[in-house]
Amino acid sequence: MNRKRSGGMIVERILDVCAHGASKTRIIYKSNLNSTTVKHYLDLLIDSDLIEVDEVDQPERPVYKTTKAGFEFMKSLKEHNDEILRLTSLLAHACAFIWLASLWIFGYLSDFTNNAFF
């Protein structure tokens, strides 16, 4: 199944990769995104003061670093993303239970009650 990451998950990953400084190439590699998508998110994060650009050593190869505000935002995003994953898992289990219960109610799992599946 093809599951796409939410924007929040992508932002969290980029902020994490930039925690100790990272080049654009490293961000692309570690976040598993293409250069166009990384550029879009970097521009957004720089404009929001969540990432700063360090061009002192090599202006042609800037290093992107997560700011203090970026670390705080990343912590909030991680908590939010973890809760979404937890609720998604609960919802999937509930749907599976309802599906199995409906099969049993309508008689499609009659052998299930006779322990044929165990």
Sequence and secondary structure as in RCSB ss.txt:
>XXXX:A:sequence
MNRKRSGGMIVERILDVCAHGASKTRIIYKSNLNSTTVKHYLDLLIDSDLIEVDEVDQPERPVYKTTKAGFEFMK
SLKEHNDEILRLTSLLAHACAFIWLASLWIFGYLSDFTNNAFF
>XXXX:A:secstr
      HHHHHHHHHHHGGG B HHHHHHHHT  HHHHHHHHHHHHHTTSEEEE SS TTS EEEE HHHHHHHH
HHHHHHHHHHHHHHHHHHHHHHHHHHHHHHTTTTHHHHTTTT 
